[in-house]
Structures are given as C-alpha cells and as structure tokens.
C-alpha cells in the first residue's frame, strides 16, 4: 500500500509468535525499515489473536486495515483498524 510518500508492506509471519503481525516501510521499494507491530491483540474483539486481512485506501484518502480477530469468547470476528493520525505517513493504528 502506498500512503503519503511511503510504501507499506504488511505480512503475517512473525518469528515471535502467531498472534501479531510485522510491517515494514520503504520510500523507494529497495530499502525497507522495520517499525513496531501494525496490529496487536489488545481489545476484546481480538484479544486471542489478530489474523489475516487487507489494507487499502478508501475514498477521501482514508487508509484502513480490515482483519480477522479472535475475540475473548473465541469467536472469529471481522475488524477494522484506522490510523490514529492520518497525517502520520507510518500510520500508527488506532484499534477502535
């Protein structure tokens, strides 16, 4: 996904466990910088895991991540994550 001059690469593999996802950034698609987790299980709707999903830009330049979470009662639920600050090119997530 390309947003505010930065390419975002999300992937599901995590060497630290199966409940979180890493992401990396690049401004040139050659050199990538790892940053903190994109999504992590902290809310009742994903407390038992964050799974596969998609990232896109909605009309109005609104980036979103749609993903599957495992709720505290072990139900698979569809979730949406939006950036806490849309002017932040690195899109720190506000999991509402």
Secondary structure, DSSP 8 states (H G I E B T S, - for coil): -EETTEEEEEES--TT-SSEEEEEEESSSSS-EE-S-SEES-STTTTT-EEEEEEEEETTTEEEEEEEEE-TTS-EEEEEEEES-TT-TT--EE--
